[in-house]
Amino acid sequence: MDLRTIVTYLDEYLRIRAVPDYPTALNGLQVDGGRTQVRRVAVAVDAAQATIDRAVAGGADLLIVHHGLFWDGNQPVTGRRYRRLKALLDADLPLYSAHLPLDVHPEVGNNAVLARELGIDIQGTFGEYKGSPVGVWGTVDEMLREALAARLDALLGVRVKLVPGGPERVRRVGVITGGAGGSVADAVAAGLDAFVTGEGAHHNFFDAEEGGINLLLGGHYATETWGVRALGKHLEEKFGIEWMFIDHPTGL
């Protein structure tokens, strides 16, 4: 498959130019490569040195990540930035990144996929970034909040932190993966019983407790493996491209 064809497809499918994001996200093709044909795609959460090295070793022709290279802004090409770029360029390995466009996608997005895996019947969206909806919410068969936490535990393979600030029995549940603890107020405004995210700040405990909502923190990394994996599977089904997931958990 031609690299340009895949990049154009991803740009359109993920609405890369339409979904607002942080300025340093730089969604889309971040690093070009000498390869014109893609037979194998590697997907990972982060464009870390370890994932780049494993993509090269695994014979990938394209690396797709959720968190790209340039979060620290316009910086000199030294240190770890130099090392990461050198590894990509030496291998002629293109790098494609999709942050919020992958979070919010209704089919392969982190939020929607995790919600569906949790058994949530998605009903709508809540919260926004620059006028664009971010989170998804829906309903589950009424259950104890501890049962929801246990379900998330089993799904993520991590110990979920539950802040029991809301009703003992839950039905309306919202999801924003990653570092969205600051969106507790949006979840409260949406009338949710529980809010699932990755990580939060100390004060988000009190936001949940005083807002009357259960807050479940599953870890930034663990809640955001879903989108890249779903996207890899989608590309396989769409174009017949082989793909591999590079798992490099942070425990955070």
N, C-alpha and C positions, 0 to 999 in steps of 0.2 A: 504494500500500500504506500502511495506517495505521501511523504511527510506533509507537504503543503495541503493536501486534501484532508488529512486528519486534523491539522491545526485549524483550517477553515471550518471544518465540521464542529470541532470542539468550541470554537469561538461562538458559533451560532447556537449550538445545542445548549451550552451553558449560559448564553446571553452575557458573554464576557464584557462587552462594551455597555450594556444596558443596566447591569446591576451595580449600584454605587458601592464603593469599598474604600478602605483607608488608602491614602496616597502611596504608601510604600508597599502595598500589596503587589502592584505591577502584574495584574492578572494577564494570562496569555503566554505566548512563547517568550520566556525570559532569556534563554540562551539558545542560539542557533547551533547547528552542527553540520559537519560535512556530509552526513548521510542524507540521502534523498528517499530511501525506501525503508519502511518500518515493517518488520516481521514480528518483533517482540517488544512489548511495552512493559515497563516496570512502574508500579504505582507505590507511593509511600506518603505518609503524613507530612514529613519534614524533608527539606532539602539539606539534610545534615551530611557531614563528610561520610559517615558510615553508610547512609542509604545510597549516596552517589557511588561509593566504592563497590557496594554490593550490586548495584545496577550494572556497572561496568563489568564486574566479574561474571554476572549472570547473562551477559550477552545482549542486554537490552539495546534497542535502537532509539528509544524515547523514554524519558523519565517524566512521569506526571506526579506532581505533589500538591498538597493542600496549602502548606506554608512554604513560600518561596525563599529566594536568596536575600532580598533587599529590605528586610524589616527595619534595619538600623539606618536606612536613609542613604543619602548621597555621601558615601565614605570612600577613602582611598582603597585601591585594590592591593591590600596588604593582609598579612596574617591569615585568618581563617577564610576570608573572602577570596584571597588569592589562591589558597590551597583548593578550595571548592571549585572555583572557576577553572583552575589549571587541570584538575581531574576531569572535568567535563570536556574541556577543549582538547586535551590530549587524546581522549577517547572519541572525539567527534560526536559526543552524546548530547542531543538537544534536551532542554529542560522546559517543561510547561507547568504553569502554576495556576490554580484556581482556588481562591479563598472564599469570600462570601458568595460568589456565584455557585460554588459547589455546596456550601452550607444550605442555601435556600432552594435548590432545584427540587421541583416537586416529584421527580422520579428517582434520581440518584443522589439527592442531597443528603448530607449528614443528618439534618433534622428529620426529614421525612422517613428515611430508611430506619433510623433508630426508633422513631415513633412506631412504625409498623412492626418492627421486631419486638417491641414491648407490648404489642397487642392493642395499640391505640387506634381507634377508628377516627381518622383525621377529619375534623369538621371545618377548620379554618386556620387563620394566621393571627398572630399577636406580636406586638412590639415592632419597631421599625428602625432602620438606619437611613438617614437622609431621605425619608419619605418612602422607602422601599420596605415591604414586610420582611421580617426575619424569622420569627419562630412559628411553629405549628402547634395546634392544640386539638384535642379530640376527647373521646370518651373510652373508658374501659368498663368492663363489668365491675360493679362496685366491690371494692376490696379494702382490707386494712392497709394503711400506709406502710406498715412494716412488710406486708406481702408484696407491695409494689417495689420496695427497696430490695427485697430478696430476689425478685424477678430480675431487677437491674443488675444485682450482684452476679447472678448466674450468667446473664447475657454478656456482661463486660469482662468477667473473670477478675474483678477487683472488689475490694471492700468499699461499698458505697457509704458515704456520710449522709445520714438523714438528720435534718433539722425539723423536728416535729412541731412546726408552728401552726399547722392548720387542722382541719377536721380529722378525726381518727379514721373515718371511712372516706375513701376518695373515689371519684368518678371522672371529673374533668381534669385532664393532665396536659401540660404543655412541655415542649422540648425546644431548647436552643443549645446546641452542643458547644464545647469549647469553654472559653472564659467568660461566660455570660451571667455570672452571679449578680452583676449590676442590673440585670433585667427583672429582678424580683418584683419591682413596682409594676412593670408591664404585665406580669403574670397575675398579680393581684387585681389590676384594673380589668383584666379579661375574665375575672370571676373564677379562676382555676382553684382546684383543691390541692394540686401538687405541681411543682415545677422541677423538671429534670434538666441539669446542665453539667458541665465538666468541673469547673472550679469557680471559687468566689473569694471575696475579701472578708476579713474578720467582721466587718460591720454588716455583711449580708445576713449573718445569723440573726441580728436584731431586726433587719428589714423583714425577714420571713416571720419571725416570732411576733412582731408587732403588726405585721400585715395580715396575719391569720392564714398563712399558706405553708404547706410542707415543702421543704427544699431538699432536693436530692442531688448530691455532688458525686459524679462518677469518675472524675479525672479528665483533664483536658485531652490527653492523648487517647484514652480508651473510648471516649465518646466520639472521636473524629476519625476512626479508621473506616467507618461505614461508607462514606462518600467515595473515597478513592477506590475501594474494593468494588462498589457497585458500578463505578465508571469503567473499571477494567473489564468487568463482566459484560457491560453494555457494548464496549468496543469489540469484544470477542463475538458477540451476537450480531452486531451490525456489520463488521468487516472481516470476521474470521481471523482476527489477530490474536496470537498467543499473548498471555499476560501473566505477570507474577506480582504478588504483594510482598513488599519488603517491610517486615515488622521490626520496628526499632522503638520499643516502648520506653517512655521516660519515667513512668510511675507517678506522674504528676497530672 
